[in-house]
Amino acid sequence: MIQIISIEFEYRQKTYYALVRIKERNTTEYHITIMNGPLEQKLYGHHVFIEEDGEFLLDPIPDKECSELRQAVGRALCEHYNKPYHLTEKKV
């Protein structure tokens, strides 16, 4: 069974909401759906967060706005679960 939660996050001094579908695979995957059409489109293709060794991995992405949005959602996810996050060093 897939678990779904709702989180609140701040992006550019406004509050937004997102649904998170949690899928257990080899690692735990968190699939984000932002409840705002333009922001959901901005996050398109970068909406999956991976939990590894108790931390959320936040990969860098070249688009600055998308990266800021992803980090805002990632921080909210970390706060919700009281877990740290780790910025990966992948080249983009």
Biopython code that builds the backbone (N, CA, C, O; Angstrom):
import numpy as np
from Bio.PDB.StructureBuilder import StructureBuilder

atoms = [
    (1, "MET", "N", (0.839, -1.183, 0.000)),
    (1, "MET", "CA", (0.000, 0.000, 0.000)),
    (1, "MET", "C", (0.882, 1.245, 0.000)),
    (1, "MET", "O", (1.866, 1.322, 0.736)),
    (2, "ILE", "N", (0.523, 2.206, -0.824)),
    (2, "ILE", "CA", (1.274, 3.451, -0.911)),
    (2, "ILE", "C", (0.729, 4.430, 0.120)),
    (2, "ILE", "O", (-0.479, 4.653, 0.202)),
    (3, "GLN", "N", (1.623, 5.004, 0.897)),
    (3, "GLN", "CA", (1.253, 5.989, 1.905)),
    (3, "GLN", "C", (1.284, 7.376, 1.272)),
    (3, "GLN", "O", (2.172, 7.668, 0.471)),
    (4, "ILE", "N", (0.323, 8.236, 1.621)),
    (4, "ILE", "CA", (0.277, 9.608, 1.116)),
    (4, "ILE", "C", (0.165, 10.555, 2.304)),
    (4, "ILE", "O", (-0.660, 10.365, 3.197)),
    (5, "ILE", "N", (1.020, 11.588, 2.293)),
    (5, "ILE", "CA", (0.973, 12.613, 3.336)),
    (5, "ILE", "C", (0.882, 13.984, 2.664)),
    (5, "ILE", "O", (1.099, 14.107, 1.459)),
    (6, "SER", "N", (0.565, 14.994, 3.439)),
    (6, "SER", "CA", (0.532, 16.369, 2.963)),
    (6, "SER", "C", (1.576, 17.162, 3.737)),
    (6, "SER", "O", (1.697, 17.014, 4.954)),
    (7, "ILE", "N", (2.337, 18.009, 3.029)),
    (7, "ILE", "CA", (3.311, 18.871, 3.695)),
    (7, "ILE", "C", (3.073, 20.315, 3.270)),
    (7, "ILE", "O", (2.476, 20.588, 2.229)),
    (8, "GLU", "N", (3.551, 21.218, 4.094)),
    (8, "GLU", "CA", (3.490, 22.651, 3.837)),
    (8, "GLU", "C", (4.924, 23.125, 3.658)),
    (8, "GLU", "O", (5.813, 22.690, 4.389)),
    (9, "PHE", "N", (5.162, 24.018, 2.689)),
    (9, "PHE", "CA", (6.515, 24.535, 2.509)),
    (9, "PHE", "C", (6.472, 26.002, 2.110)),
    (9, "PHE", "O", (5.474, 26.492, 1.581)),
    (10, "GLU", "N", (7.570, 26.686, 2.373)),
    (10, "GLU", "CA", (7.723, 28.096, 2.028)),
    (10, "GLU", "C", (8.579, 28.205, 0.777)),
    (10, "GLU", "O", (9.634, 27.579, 0.682)),
    (11, "TYR", "N", (8.121, 28.999, -0.179)),
    (11, "TYR", "CA", (8.888, 29.255, -1.399)),
    (11, "TYR", "C", (8.669, 30.709, -1.779)),
    (11, "TYR", "O", (7.543, 31.136, -2.034)),
    (12, "ARG", "N", (9.755, 31.461, -1.815)),
    (12, "ARG", "CA", (9.704, 32.885, -2.161)),
    (12, "ARG", "C", (8.677, 33.631, -1.316)),
    (12, "ARG", "O", (7.837, 34.369, -1.830)),
    (13, "GLN", "N", (8.768, 33.419, -0.018)),
    (13, "GLN", "CA", (7.973, 34.082, 1.013)),
    (13, "GLN", "C", (6.468, 33.830, 0.922)),
    (13, "GLN", "O", (5.668, 34.632, 1.402)),
    (14, "LYS", "N", (6.094, 32.717, 0.308)),
    (14, "LYS", "CA", (4.692, 32.300, 0.294)),
    (14, "LYS", "C", (4.612, 30.852, 0.751)),
    (14, "LYS", "O", (5.569, 30.090, 0.616)),
    (15, "THR", "N", (3.461, 30.485, 1.293)),
    (15, "THR", "CA", (3.238, 29.126, 1.766)),
    (15, "THR", "C", (2.478, 28.336, 0.706)),
    (15, "THR", "O", (1.489, 28.804, 0.143)),
    (16, "TYR", "N", (2.970, 27.127, 0.453)),
    (16, "TYR", "CA", (2.347, 26.226, -0.517)),
    (16, "TYR", "C", (2.189, 24.851, 0.127)),
    (16, "TYR", "O", (2.753, 24.581, 1.187)),
    (17, "TYR", "N", (1.422, 23.996, -0.520)),
    (17, "TYR", "CA", (1.178, 22.645, -0.024)),
    (17, "TYR", "C", (1.509, 21.636, -1.110)),
    (17, "TYR", "O", (1.417, 21.923, -2.303)),
    (18, "ALA", "N", (1.892, 20.457, -0.669)),
    (18, "ALA", "CA", (2.209, 19.379, -1.604)),
    (18, "ALA", "C", (1.754, 18.052, -1.013)),
    (18, "ALA", "O", (1.736, 17.867, 0.204)),
    (19, "LEU", "N", (1.391, 17.142, -1.892)),
    (19, "LEU", "CA", (1.119, 15.765, -1.497)),
    (19, "LEU", "C", (2.367, 14.948, -1.767)),
    (19, "LEU", "O", (3.077, 15.180, -2.746)),
    (20, "VAL", "N", (2.628, 13.996, -0.897)),
    (20, "VAL", "CA", (3.815, 13.156, -1.016)),
    (20, "VAL", "C", (3.367, 11.698, -1.018)),
    (20, "VAL", "O", (2.774, 11.218, -0.051)),
    (21, "ARG", "N", (3.657, 11.004, -2.114)),
    (21, "ARG", "CA", (3.399, 9.560, -2.199)),
    (21, "ARG", "C", (4.693, 8.848, -1.840)),
    (21, "ARG", "O", (5.738, 9.122, -2.430)),
    (22, "ILE", "N", (4.632, 7.948, -0.890)),
    (22, "ILE", "CA", (5.827, 7.263, -0.401)),
    (22, "ILE", "C", (5.822, 5.841, -0.936)),
    (22, "ILE", "O", (4.890, 5.071, -0.699)),
    (23, "LYS", "N", (6.889, 5.507, -1.667)),
    (23, "LYS", "CA", (7.012, 4.179, -2.268)),
    (23, "LYS", "C", (8.239, 3.487, -1.704)),
    (23, "LYS", "O", (9.344, 4.029, -1.733)),
    (24, "GLU", "N", (8.032, 2.290, -1.194)),
    (24, "GLU", "CA", (9.129, 1.479, -0.672)),
    (24, "GLU", "C", (9.666, 0.603, -1.789)),
    (24, "GLU", "O", (8.961, -0.266, -2.302)),
    (25, "ARG", "N", (10.899, 0.831, -2.159)),
    (25, "ARG", "CA", (11.584, 0.008, -3.161)),
    (25, "ARG", "C", (12.908, -0.406, -2.534)),
    (25, "ARG", "O", (12.949, -0.690, -1.337)),
    (26, "ASN", "N", (13.984, -0.449, -3.300)),
    (26, "ASN", "CA", (15.303, -0.703, -2.697)),
    (26, "ASN", "C", (15.634, 0.407, -1.709)),
    (26, "ASN", "O", (16.237, 0.173, -0.662)),
    (27, "THR", "N", (15.225, 1.615, -2.067)),
    (27, "THR", "CA", (15.303, 2.762, -1.162)),
    (27, "THR", "C", (13.884, 3.300, -1.033)),
    (27, "THR", "O", (12.984, 2.865, -1.752)),
    (28, "THR", "N", (13.686, 4.236, -0.131)),
    (28, "THR", "CA", (12.373, 4.855, -0.007)),
    (28, "THR", "C", (12.322, 6.060, -0.937)),
    (28, "THR", "O", (13.203, 6.920, -0.906)),
    (29, "GLU", "N", (11.278, 6.114, -1.765)),
    (29, "GLU", "CA", (11.100, 7.214, -2.705)),
    (29, "GLU", "C", (9.907, 8.058, -2.269)),
    (29, "GLU", "O", (8.874, 7.529, -1.858)),
    (30, "TYR", "N", (10.063, 9.369, -2.363)),
    (30, "TYR", "CA", (9.018, 10.321, -2.023)),
    (30, "TYR", "C", (8.669, 11.094, -3.293)),
    (30, "TYR", "O", (9.473, 11.892, -3.775)),
    (31, "HIS", "N", (7.483, 10.862, -3.831)),
    (31, "HIS", "CA", (7.038, 11.498, -5.072)),
    (31, "HIS", "C", (6.165, 12.702, -4.714)),
    (31, "HIS", "O", (5.124, 12.557, -4.074)),
    (32, "ILE", "N", (6.598, 13.880, -5.132)),
    (32, "ILE", "CA", (5.967, 15.133, -4.743)),
    (32, "ILE", "C", (4.991, 15.614, -5.811)),
    (32, "ILE", "O", (5.304, 15.589, -7.002)),
    (33, "THR", "N", (3.815, 16.050, -5.384)),
    (33, "THR", "CA", (2.865, 16.738, -6.250)),
    (33, "THR", "C", (2.501, 18.050, -5.565)),
    (33, "THR", "O", (1.843, 18.052, -4.524)),
    (34, "ILE", "N", (2.929, 19.161, -6.148)),
    (34, "ILE", "CA", (2.658, 20.475, -5.566)),
    (34, "ILE", "C", (1.240, 20.892, -5.938)),
    (34, "ILE", "O", (0.826, 20.751, -7.088)),
    (35, "MET", "N", (0.503, 21.404, -4.965)),
    (35, "MET", "CA", (-0.877, 21.818, -5.181)),
    (35, "MET", "C", (-0.936, 23.249, -5.731)),
    (35, "MET", "O", (-1.683, 24.091, -5.233)),
    (36, "ASN", "N", (-0.138, 23.499, -6.761)),
    (36, "ASN", "CA", (-0.106, 24.778, -7.458)),
    (36, "ASN", "C", (0.395, 24.478, -8.867)),
    (36, "ASN", "O", (1.534, 24.046, -9.040)),
    (37, "GLY", "N", (-0.442, 24.700, -9.866)),
    (37, "GLY", "CA", (-0.123, 24.317, -11.235)),
    (37, "GLY", "C", (1.220, 24.809, -11.759)),
    (37, "GLY", "O", (2.021, 23.996, -12.220)),
    (38, "PRO", "N", (1.499, 26.123, -11.706)),
    (38, "PRO", "CA", (2.778, 26.611, -12.225)),
    (38, "PRO", "C", (3.991, 26.039, -11.486)),
    (38, "PRO", "O", (5.004, 25.738, -12.116)),
    (39, "LEU", "N", (3.905, 25.885, -10.168)),
    (39, "LEU", "CA", (5.034, 25.315, -9.424)),
    (39, "LEU", "C", (5.187, 23.830, -9.721)),
    (39, "LEU", "O", (6.306, 23.322, -9.794)),
    (40, "GLU", "N", (4.071, 23.135, -9.892)),
    (40, "GLU", "CA", (4.127, 21.710, -10.244)),
    (40, "GLU", "C", (4.832, 21.538, -11.589)),
    (40, "GLU", "O", (5.637, 20.622, -11.755)),
    (41, "GLN", "N", (4.535, 22.410, -12.539)),
    (41, "GLN", "CA", (5.202, 22.355, -13.843)),
    (41, "GLN", "C", (6.688, 22.663, -13.716)),
    (41, "GLN", "O", (7.513, 22.063, -14.404)),
    (42, "LYS", "N", (7.023, 23.595, -12.841)),
    (42, "LYS", "CA", (8.428, 23.967, -12.645)),
    (42, "LYS", "C", (9.233, 22.800, -12.073)),
    (42, "LYS", "O", (10.403, 22.624, -12.414)),
    (43, "LEU", "N", (8.612, 22.010, -11.212)),
    (43, "LEU", "CA", (9.306, 20.887, -10.570)),
    (43, "LEU", "C", (9.314, 19.633, -11.445)),
    (43, "LEU", "O", (9.989, 18.655, -11.121)),
    (44, "TYR", "N", (8.574, 19.657, -12.539)),
    (44, "TYR", "CA", (8.416, 18.491, -13.414)),
    (44, "TYR", "C", (9.768, 17.844, -13.744)),
    (44, "TYR", "O", (10.705, 18.512, -14.182)),
    (45, "GLY", "N", (9.840, 16.539, -13.524)),
    (45, "GLY", "CA", (11.061, 15.787, -13.800)),
    (45, "GLY", "C", (12.030, 15.729, -12.631)),
    (45, "GLY", "O", (12.996, 14.967, -12.657)),
    (46, "HIS", "N", (11.774, 16.534, -11.606)),
    (46, "HIS", "CA", (12.657, 16.571, -10.429)),
    (46, "HIS", "C", (11.839, 16.408, -9.151)),
    (46, "HIS", "O", (12.200, 16.943, -8.103)),
    (47, "HIS", "N", (10.749, 15.678, -9.241)),
    (47, "HIS", "CA", (9.781, 15.586, -8.145)),
    (47, "HIS", "C", (9.977, 14.370, -7.235)),
    (47, "HIS", "O", (9.189, 14.164, -6.312)),
    (48, "VAL", "N", (11.008, 13.570, -7.478)),
    (48, "VAL", "CA", (11.230, 12.373, -6.659)),
    (48, "VAL", "C", (12.428, 12.605, -5.742)),
    (48, "VAL", "O", (13.518, 12.953, -6.197)),
    (49, "PHE", "N", (12.207, 12.407, -4.447)),
    (49, "PHE", "CA", (13.271, 12.496, -3.454)),
    (49, "PHE", "C", (13.598, 11.083, -2.989)),
    (49, "PHE", "O", (12.704, 10.250, -2.836)),
    (50, "ILE", "N", (14.867, 10.819, -2.768)),
    (50, "ILE", "CA", (15.326, 9.502, -2.333)),
    (50, "ILE", "C", (15.862, 9.622, -0.910)),
    (50, "ILE", "O", (16.605, 10.549, -0.587)),
    (51, "GLU", "N", (15.475, 8.674, -0.072)),
    (51, "GLU", "CA", (16.030, 8.594, 1.284)),
    (51, "GLU", "C", (17.060, 7.476, 1.292)),
    (51, "GLU", "O", (16.770, 6.344, 0.905)),
    (52, "GLU", "N", (18.257, 7.805, 1.733)),
    (52, "GLU", "CA", (19.334, 6.820, 1.786)),
    (52, "GLU", "C", (20.080, 6.983, 3.108)),
    (52, "GLU", "O", (20.508, 8.085, 3.452)),
    (53, "ASP", "N", (20.232, 5.903, 3.835)),
    (53, "ASP", "CA", (20.915, 5.920, 5.133)),
    (53, "ASP", "C", (20.325, 6.968, 6.075)),
    (53, "ASP", "O", (21.058, 7.625, 6.814)),
    (54, "GLY", "N", (19.001, 7.124, 6.049)),
    (54, "GLY", "CA", (18.333, 8.041, 6.966)),
    (54, "GLY", "C", (18.414, 9.502, 6.580)),
    (54, "GLY", "O", (18.005, 10.364, 7.358)),
    (55, "GLU", "N", (18.937, 9.811, 5.383)),
    (55, "GLU", "CA", (19.034, 11.188, 4.904)),
    (55, "GLU", "C", (18.328, 11.316, 3.561)),
    (55, "GLU", "O", (18.260, 10.359, 2.789)),
    (56, "PHE", "N", (17.809, 12.499, 3.294)),
    (56, "PHE", "CA", (17.255, 12.784, 1.981)),
    (56, "PHE", "C", (18.371, 13.311, 1.097)),
    (56, "PHE", "O", (19.119, 14.202, 1.498)),
    (57, "LEU", "N", (18.484, 12.763, -0.102)),
    (57, "LEU", "CA", (19.496, 13.209, -1.051)),
    (57, "LEU", "C", (18.901, 14.304, -1.926)),
    (57, "LEU", "O", (17.858, 14.112, -2.551)),
    (58, "LEU", "N", (19.566, 15.448, -1.967)),
    (58, "LEU", "CA", (19.118, 16.562, -2.799)),
    (58, "LEU", "C", (20.149, 16.787, -3.892)),
    (58, "LEU", "O", (21.178, 17.425, -3.672)),
    (59, "ASP", "N", (19.862, 16.260, -5.065)),
    (59, "ASP", "CA", (20.768, 16.406, -6.200)),
    (59, "ASP", "C", (20.701, 17.825, -6.753)),
    (59, "ASP", "O", (19.633, 18.438, -6.773)),
    (60, "PRO", "N", (21.852, 18.351, -7.206)),
    (60, "PRO", "CA", (21.815, 19.668, -7.851)),
    (60, "PRO", "C", (21.161, 19.565, -9.227)),
    (60, "PRO", "O", (21.265, 18.541, -9.902)),
    (61, "ILE", "N", (20.491, 20.631, -9.626)),
    (61, "ILE", "CA", (19.917, 20.695, -10.964)),
    (61, "ILE", "C", (20.281, 22.049, -11.570)),
    (61, "ILE", "O", (20.385, 23.040, -10.847)),
    (62, "PRO", "N", (20.474, 22.101, -12.886)),
    (62, "PRO", "CA", (20.998, 23.325, -13.497)),
    (62, "PRO", "C", (20.055, 24.526, -13.455)),
    (62, "PRO", "O", (20.522, 25.661, -13.371)),
    (63, "ASP", "N", (18.753, 24.308, -13.509)),
    (63, "ASP", "CA", (17.807, 25.423, -13.507)),
    (63, "ASP", "C", (17.698, 26.000, -12.097)),
    (63, "ASP", "O", (17.285, 25.302, -11.171)),
    (64, "LYS", "N", (18.069, 27.274, -11.930)),
    (64, "LYS", "CA", (18.130, 27.885, -10.598)),
    (64, "LYS", "C", (16.768, 27.907, -9.900)),
    (64, "LYS", "O", (16.673, 27.552, -8.725)),
    (65, "GLU", "N", (15.714, 28.319, -10.611)),
    (65, "GLU", "CA", (14.389, 28.383, -9.988)),
    (65, "GLU", "C", (13.907, 27.004, -9.555)),
    (65, "GLU", "O", (13.366, 26.844, -8.461)),
    (66, "CYS", "N", (14.103, 26.021, -10.409)),
    (66, "CYS", "CA", (13.700, 24.650, -10.083)),
    (66, "CYS", "C", (14.508, 24.131, -8.897)),
    (66, "CYS", "O", (13.975, 23.444, -8.026)),
    (67, "SER", "N", (15.789, 24.462, -8.872)),
    (67, "SER", "CA", (16.657, 24.035, -7.772)),
    (67, "SER", "C", (16.196, 24.644, -6.448)),
    (67, "SER", "O", (16.153, 23.954, -5.430)),
    (68, "GLU", "N", (15.850, 25.936, -6.458)),
    (68, "GLU", "CA", (15.353, 26.597, -5.242)),
    (68, "GLU", "C", (14.051, 25.957, -4.771)),
    (68, "GLU", "O", (13.860, 25.726, -3.577)),
    (69, "LEU", "N", (13.165, 25.675, -5.712)),
    (69, "LEU", "CA", (11.889, 25.047, -5.376)),
    (69, "LEU", "C", (12.113, 23.656, -4.801)),
    (69, "LEU", "O", (11.508, 23.293, -3.792)),
    (70, "ARG", "N", (12.975, 22.884, -5.436)),
    (70, "ARG", "CA", (13.273, 21.527, -4.963)),
    (70, "ARG", "C", (13.870, 21.565, -3.555)),
    (70, "ARG", "O", (13.525, 20.738, -2.711)),
    (71, "GLN", "N", (14.756, 22.514, -3.303)),
    (71, "GLN", "CA", (15.343, 22.628, -1.970)),
    (71, "GLN", "C", (14.296, 23.024, -0.937)),
    (71, "GLN", "O", (14.319, 22.520, 0.186)),
    (72, "ALA", "N", (13.378, 23.920, -1.299)),
    (72, "ALA", "CA", (12.322, 24.328, -0.365)),
    (72, "ALA", "C", (11.436, 23.138, 0.004)),
    (72, "ALA", "O", (11.106, 22.937, 1.173)),
    (73, "VAL", "N", (11.058, 22.360, -0.997)),
    (73, "VAL", "CA", (10.235, 21.168, -0.743)),
    (73, "VAL", "C", (11.039, 20.148, 0.060)),
    (73, "VAL", "O", (10.515, 19.536, 0.991)),
    (74, "GLY", "N", (12.300, 19.966, -0.296)),
    (74, "GLY", "CA", (13.164, 19.017, 0.411)),
    (74, "GLY", "C", (13.338, 19.366, 1.879)),
    (74, "GLY", "O", (13.294, 18.490, 2.742)),
    (75, "ARG", "N", (13.537, 20.654, 2.161)),
    (75, "ARG", "CA", (13.668, 21.077, 3.565)),
    (75, "ARG", "C", (12.387, 20.790, 4.343)),
    (75, "ARG", "O", (12.441, 20.340, 5.487)),
    (76, "ALA", "N", (11.231, 21.049, 3.721)),
    (76, "ALA", "CA", (9.954, 20.777, 4.394)),
    (76, "ALA", "C", (9.784, 19.288, 4.661)),
    (76, "ALA", "O", (9.277, 18.891, 5.711)),
    (77, "LEU", "N", (10.204, 18.478, 3.718)),
    (77, "LEU", "CA", (10.145, 17.026, 3.892)),
    (77, "LEU", "C", (11.041, 16.596, 5.053)),
    (77, "LEU", "O", (10.654, 15.759, 5.869)),
    (78, "CYS", "N", (12.224, 17.168, 5.120)),
    (78, "CYS", "CA", (13.155, 16.861, 6.211)),
    (78, "CYS", "C", (12.579, 17.282, 7.560)),
    (78, "CYS", "O", (12.678, 16.544, 8.540)),
    (79, "GLU", "N", (11.979, 18.469, 7.605)),
    (79, "GLU", "CA", (11.377, 18.939, 8.853)),
    (79, "GLU", "C", (10.218, 18.039, 9.268)),
    (79, "GLU", "O", (10.063, 17.730, 10.449)),
    (80, "HIS", "N", (9.409, 17.621, 8.308)),
    (80, "HIS", "CA", (8.263, 16.759, 8.615)),
    (80, "HIS", "C", (8.721, 15.458, 9.267)),
    (80, "HIS", "O", (8.113, 14.993, 10.231)),
    (81, "TYR", "N", (9.783, 14.877, 8.744)),
    (81, "TYR", "CA", (10.286, 13.602, 9.259)),
    (81, "TYR", "C", (11.422, 13.762, 10.261)),
    (81, "TYR", "O", (11.942, 12.772, 10.776)),
    (82, "ASN", "N", (11.808, 15.002, 10.538)),
    (82, "ASN", "CA", (12.909, 15.273, 11.461)),
    (82, "ASN", "C", (14.166, 14.504, 11.042)),
    (82, "ASN", "O", (14.796, 13.823, 11.851)),
    (83, "LYS", "N", (14.513, 14.632, 9.750)),
    (83, "LYS", "CA", (15.684, 13.949, 9.197)),
    (83, "LYS", "C", (16.587, 14.972, 8.526)),
    (83, "LYS", "O", (16.119, 16.010, 8.057)),
    (84, "PRO", "N", (17.878, 14.680, 8.482)),
    (84, "PRO", "CA", (18.793, 15.589, 7.786)),
    (84, "PRO", "C", (18.717, 15.388, 6.280)),
    (84, "PRO", "O", (18.172, 14.399, 5.790)),
    (85, "TYR", "N", (19.279, 16.356, 5.557)),
    (85, "TYR", "CA", (19.402, 16.183, 4.111)),
    (85, "TYR", "C", (20.858, 16.327, 3.721)),
    (85, "TYR", "O", (21.663, 16.892, 4.463)),
    (86, "HIS", "N", (21.181, 15.818, 2.565)),
    (86, "HIS", "CA", (22.559, 15.829, 2.078)),
    (86, "HIS", "C", (22.547, 16.310, 0.637)),
    (86, "HIS", "O", (21.898, 15.710, -0.220)),
    (87, "LEU", "N", (23.271, 17.403, 0.369)),
    (87, "LEU", "CA", (23.399, 17.885, -0.999)),
    (87, "LEU", "C", (24.459, 17.048, -1.682)),
    (87, "LEU", "O", (25.605, 17.002, -1.235)),
    (88, "THR", "N", (24.085, 16.389, -2.759)),
    (88, "THR", "CA", (25.044, 15.535, -3.459)),
    (88, "THR", "C", (25.953, 16.386, -4.330)),
    (88, "THR", "O", (25.657, 17.545, -4.618)),
    (89, "GLU", "N", (27.047, 15.800, -4.737)),
    (89, "GLU", "CA", (28.050, 16.512, -5.519)),
    (89, "GLU", "C", (28.039, 16.111, -6.980)),
    (89, "GLU", "O", (29.056, 16.245, -7.660)),
    (90, "LYS", "N", (26.919, 15.624, -7.478)),
    (90, "LYS", "CA", (26.838, 15.231, -8.883)),
    (90, "LYS", "C", (27.046, 16.450, -9.764)),
    (90, "LYS", "O", (26.612, 17.553, -9.434)),
    (91, "LYS", "N", (27.713, 16.236, -10.884)),
    (91, "LYS", "CA", (27.897, 17.324, -11.842)),
    (91, "LYS", "C", (26.660, 17.430, -12.707)),
    (91, "LYS", "O", (26.084, 16.422, -13.116)),
    (92, "VAL", "N", (26.255, 18.663, -12.982)),
    (92, "VAL", "CA", (25.070, 18.885, -13.821)),
    (92, "VAL", "C", (25.444, 19.645, -15.074)),
    (92, "VAL", "O", (24.582, 19.927, -15.905)),
]
sb = StructureBuilder()
sb.init_structure("model")
sb.init_model(0)
sb.init_chain("A")
sb.init_seg("    ")
for serial, (resi, resn, name, xyz) in enumerate(atoms, 1):
    if name == "N":
        sb.init_residue(resn, " ", resi, " ")
    sb.init_atom(name, np.array(xyz, "f"), 0.0, 1.0, " ", f" {name:<3s}", serial, name[0])
structure = sb.get_structure()
